[in-house]
């Protein structure tokens, strides 16, 4: 017995249910990656000073809420 073909609406609903975890998870993964990159960047340059002895990077940044 042949399978019933999905309607266009059923096809869209199926695709949406597959994309939901990606839509919600992707921003979290990007934020986590950016935070990691910033932390690594600050650690790399935190000891560098300019000619007057001031820190080139202060490391003062606010955390996202």
N, C-alpha and C positions, 0 to 999 in steps of 0.2 A: 504494500500500500504506500503510495507516494506521500511525502510529507507536505503538509499544508504550508503554503508560502505566507510569510509575515506581511501584514499590511504596512504601509509606509509609517503609520502612527506607531505600530508595534516595534518597527525597526528603530525609530527615533527613541522610543522609551528604552529599548534595550541598550542602545549606544549611550544614552544619558546615564543609565545605571552603571555602566562600565566606566564612564568618565568621572563620575562623582568622586571616587576616592582619589583620582589624579588631581582634580580641581581643588580638593581640600588639602591634600598632602603636599602638593608641589610648592605652594607658598611657604609652608613650614620647612621643607627641605632647603629652599633657597635662603630663607632667613638664617637657618642654622649654619649653612655654608658661608654666608657673608660674615656672620659673627665670628666664625672660626678664622676666616681670612683676616679680618680686622685685628683680632687678638694676636695672630702670628705676625702681622705687619708691625704692630706696636711693639711687640717683644723684640723684633729685629732691630728697630731703630731707637729704642728707649734710652740707650746709653749715649747716643750721639749728641754732641754739643756744638753750638756755633762759636764764633771767635770770642764772644763775650762770656762764654761758659753757660749760656742758657740752653735748656733742652730744646732740640729741634722739634720733637713731638712731645706734647705734654701727656698724652694718654687720657686726657679728660674728655670723656664722651658719655652721653647719657644712654642708658639701656632703653630699648623700646618697651612700652607698657603693654 
